């Protein structure tokens, strides 16, 4: 789409040659045009700089220092300072300072400063310091500063500084300093300092300093800030914390297996992943006896380093308890709060123990429920049935090793 707009626009410029400086042109206070070369400037169009220009269908001039209104298109071989309004497009071969409003597209070949408003697209083949508003897309080849609002896409090939908002995606080919807000996807190819907020995914593959917030996934190289999403991925953690259902950090985060037991389940295997400030827990528990019980759980936790090799952690988990190889369709939920005191013997080995508090909630407690409550809770300090739900509570203890 960008190539099509550029091709159509610069075909219109082509017959005039290269963009020229307005100092080489003669200034005309007022110009009226039907369609090039039918205008009051006649054959002097290409070497004229108009202060006020009215084009019934289209106009073509060397430059503008003032105001131009076109029914279909305004085309300038050189630069523009002022305001251009066109039913279809404004095309400027030189630099632009001012306001451009077009029903379809504004296309500038050189640096643009000011405001661009287009029904479809704003395209600049150089740098900008501007506010760009487009129904579909804003595209800048050089560096961009300011604001970009588009119904579908904002695309910058180099550094961007400012604010971007798009219905679908914001993409910067190098560094982004500021905020990106998109309905689906944000990407800063190099680094991002600021915020990325999207409905689906944010990507800063080299460095992210600030916040990434998405409906599904955040991906960063080095993270110095926060990630909030269903899945968070970072190559390394400089500072900050990821928050989500699952977070993975290759360097500087937490990725550990814990194997242990407690008064309820003789075997517990947990995977902890994320950062020490906030990590996710996926657990599998089992116990043998007259019957075989097993549980599948999820939770979150946080760990502190108060002194030396001592670690203090708090884990909050919830597990669905099942009997034998059957997955129960009833709610048999074991909720646990576990306080852990661990000694980090080596970088990848620790011993942990501590107290816990357990709450077992069993719904539709009747003969159809295969879970025998007495076999799950060894003792209790609270046991009460509420219509179709029974709640049992008891304190406990746990012991485990962490790899």
Phi, psi and omega in degrees: 000318177299318181297321180296315180296316179297318182297311180298319184291314185278348167294324178292329179278339193299320185291348180265354181086202183282156177297143183233161178284140181295342178293340179274357185251162175267138182271131178243126182298317183222142178220136174240137182222144172267300173199140183305134003261021182280092181207168179293339177274349177056229182287354181271007181309310187295337182247024181247144171244117185265143174268321172228127185224130176238124182238114183298312175249298180211152178231149178223125182213171179285330180186179180217134172228077183156243187227138178221134179231127181230137178294324180239303185214146169243124184234127180238131177287323180254217186266177183220134170229117182138227184224134175237133176228127182220146177293329181242299185209151168246129181233123183235126181275340179252203179283157184230132173225114180142216186238134175235129178230125182219145178293331181241299187210148167247125184232117181238140184272333183235190187306140182234130176230132178131230184226135174236127178232123182220144177293331181241299188209147168246128182231126178231123181268031178205206181269163179224151165224083194204167167258122182244126178236124182217145177292332181240301187209154168239130183226127181230129181278323180265203178287152183227137176228140177126224181229145178227123176234124183220147178292334182233304192216138165244125185229122177233130183280337182236205185297144175231135177231121179142222185230133177236137174220129182215148178293331181244298188210151169240128182227126175241129184283351179218236184274144175238126176237108183140218185232141175237125179233119184220150177291333184233310196210135170236138176217132170240108191300324180262271182230161176224127174240107183146233183221140172239121181230123183213163178284335183236303190212144172237140183223125171222084193293344181254307185207133177232115177241105183144227184226136171244124180230122182218163176283340181227297190225142171237135180230130179220154171285265171270128182256125172231077184163220185233148171234130177231112181187172179297314176234131177238134181227133176217144177288319179211157182246115176271315176195166178096189187211135170269139177236124179181183178292319175220133177229138181231126177231122185288317181236131175086001179254201178242130172213101188217152172250136176240134179234124182192196181206169178206188185289342183262314179237131182284339179227125177229128176237123184231140172253125179244126184217145182134230176238164180293332178290326179205114180233159178262150182232126171242124188229151173230129182234153179205155173208149179251172182155210175304325175229158178261124178242142178216157182222145175241125188223167177219149178193184178225160180203173179213145183231139176247156175241083185288325185197130173051236182266004179282136177232141176236127183230154174230120181245134175241117184228160174221130183231138172273122183266134182230154180255134180056225182260018184262134173270119184286134176275354177266161177281108174238077192258122175256110179259134186224142170243119185240121174263125185240137173244116185236153176246115183277088184296313176227180181300327185240023179211131179214153175248132186227144175209161178167177181273166176214163173228133190239140175228119179253122179245118183240120180265155180050055184285095179209191185293337179288338180280120184283352182275122175269110186301325184293331181279343181269313179263116183292334179197172180206159173247355178206132179206111184211143179255133178242099181051255182263012183229138176239134183240129178232137180231146175199149173276156180207191180213157181220154178218132183204167171240147182239132181248000000 
